[in-house]
């Protein structure tokens, strides 16, 4: 049993690049998923499909539904007392009753300071509460979130308001396709049309953590969801998306610290490496009936993969295909597959083609025909010579 378990761990550890089981960092988050957005690959996950409370990460969906129902971001609305119902104990953007603000102001109020007052104002001025919740749940189906349900737009703990790290990542990827959402999500500070300065929930930690490494984020916190952060960044031309849920309640910045720990680990230990180029000879095939006795299997394109640093130095290459080159193999035709392995795991496969126009010796039939032709010509010449002598 121990041997089977050991083999399972070894095999799972080398699933590159689909999922990297990193043991080189320590985090408190219980539900985590990290994507390399360049390749849309999962790099790391921890309980990513476990249903859990998600606190104000709910507001990502709330913002999406609001955007679906706003015609003009510059249109103004008036903040009323109704916008503060049910907000006690939750983060607020800082709006006051009677403030006249734009829909754009409210969106920033939702995503930067995570304002419950801002999302309520959006709900009240678009679909109304019940229809808004219905729209949120309909949106989950549109996006394909199979383990997500919403019962409120704020992110209050509720048995009917839950998701998973995996679903939140899908939701955020979808949301980032909306230019307005992305612009708001990646801001750290914004001044509303009536002069209120809104700041990202990351800003209080700027003197103790390097929040500049995080390009955009949405935080959350409740007792059941712990400290949460959904974020994106770009480090050394790699675009990452990370969701951390249920980080420790010991510190306000636990999820932010976990996020930076994960980003730093992958930035320091992984990179895009050249695994294939035209200088790499994979195999050599014999060539039949030609002055060229062998043909080198190579791939013209340069291929890079996101791998643990140093991996490219220990890769194994294999060619699977024809055993020899002959006249039946035409220029440009596929002759097999090039496969690349890391620690026994297939990480890349591509087709190999005959890229050279090979000059073959004449075939046996051609030789026979040429010989017969020469004999006939020779006989004709001899016949003419004899004919001349007789004359």
FENLIN-V890754 format. One record per backbone hydrogen bond with DSSP energy under -1.0 kcal/mol. CO is the residue of the C=O (numbers start at 0). NH is the residue of the N-H. If there is no record, write none. Layout:
{{CO/NH} {CO/NH}}
This chain:
{{0/4} {1/5} {2/6} {3/7} {4/8} {5/9} {6/10} {7/11} {8/12} {11/14} {13/15} {14/18} {19/21} {30/244} {31/45} {32/242} {33/42} {33/43} {34/240} {35/39} {35/40} {40/35} {42/19} {43/33} {45/31} {46/49} {47/165} {51/162} {53/56} {54/57} {55/58} {56/59} {57/61} {58/62} {59/63} {60/64} {61/65} {62/66} {63/67} {65/68} {66/69} {71/74} {72/103} {74/102} {76/100} {78/97} {79/82} {80/83} {81/84} {83/86} {86/89} {90/115} {95/98} {98/78} {100/76} {101/105} {102/106} {103/107} {104/108} {105/109} {106/110} {107/111} {108/114} {111/200} {114/118} {115/119} {116/120} {117/121} {118/122} {119/123} {120/124} {122/125} {122/127} {127/131} {128/132} {129/133} {130/134} {131/135} {132/136} {133/137} {134/138} {135/139} {137/141} {138/142} {139/143} {139/144} {148/161} {157/160} {161/148} {162/51} {163/167} {164/168} {165/169} {166/170} {167/171} {168/172} {169/173} {170/174} {171/175} {173/176} {174/177} {177/181} {178/182} {179/183} {180/184} {181/185} {183/186} {184/216} {187/199} {189/197} {191/194} {195/191} {197/189} {199/202} {201/204} {202/205} {204/207} {204/208} {208/210} {209/212} {210/213} {215/231} {217/229} {219/227} {221/225} {224/245} {225/221} {226/246} {227/219} {228/243} {229/217} {230/241} {231/214} {231/215} {232/239} {234/237} {237/234} {238/36} {239/232} {240/34} {241/230} {242/32} {243/228} {244/29} {244/30} {246/226} {250/253} {252/256} {253/257} {254/258} {255/259} {256/260} {257/261} {258/262} {259/263} {260/264} {261/265} {262/266} {263/267} {264/268} {265/269} {268/308} {270/306} {272/304} {275/302} {276/279} {282/296} {284/294} {285/324} {288/360} {292/286} {294/284} {296/281} {302/274} {302/275} {304/272} {306/270} {307/310} {309/312} {310/313} {315/340} {317/338} {319/336} {324/287} {325/328} {329/332} {332/353} {334/321} {335/351} {336/319} {337/349} {338/317} {339/346} {339/347} {340/315} {341/344} {344/341} {347/339} {349/337} {351/334} {351/335} {353/331} {355/357} {362/366} {363/367} {364/368} {365/369} {366/370} {367/371} {368/372} {369/373} {370/374} {371/375} {372/376} {373/377} {374/378} {375/379} {376/380} {377/381} {378/382} {379/383} {380/384} {381/385} {382/386} {383/387} {384/388} {385/389} {386/390}}
